[in-house]
Amino acid sequence: MVIDFERILESFQEAEADLVLLDVNLPLFDGFYWCRQIRAISTCPILFISAREDKMDQLMALQNGADDYITKPFYPEIVVAKIENHFRRMGFAEKRDRRALKLSGLVYYPDTLRLKLKEQEIDLSHKEGALLEIFLENPDQIVGREHLMDAVWDSHQFVDGNTLNVWINRLRKKLQEIGAENALETIRGAGYRIKVTWESGQET
């Protein structure tokens, strides 16, 4: 637990934390600010627990890199279950074989959330990784928006079309950073498709 709110980032790095729980209302800077700072240096799960129920607060948290947003009052059992789910996806709760999903030069390692293309490498967040894994397991096939929301978010989480848009855009930015900006195609009225072949700079 952090008690010196001027040293949140330093405390996080010193503790080598595997999970971060944040509130929106914090002294000095709000939770959104600290979420951005932590996400810039870590892919660990970040969960907000807050009494603020407004959808914009929840959207802001997701846009700034949070993996989940839980509103108060809450059942402790649900919070524990969510944390265990995030750890399980990271491979902390159960050992996962190291595996790679490959497509047209893209190589994604689900256990480390690492994405590579030629000499470029980048870390994905858990939600970005979950989305990309679905696409890579269904190459050149249209994946519907409803399917993505059902597969990536559990039934207790707030999620709608805007939430999915936020995470798709974040994934697109990561793909762009390693030179695969045109790999993910939007199929209007249907969903998304990761293409088997693509060319950098080509419009989709």
Secondary structure by P-SEA (a helix, b strand, c coil): cccccccaaaaaaaacccbbbbbcccccccaaaaaaaaaaccccbbbbbcccccaaaaaaaaaacccccccccccaaaaaaaaaaaaaaacccccccbbbbbcccbbbbccccccccccccccccaaaaaaaaaaaacccccccaaaaaaacccccccccaaaaaaaaaaaaaaaaaacccccccccccbbbbbcccccccccc
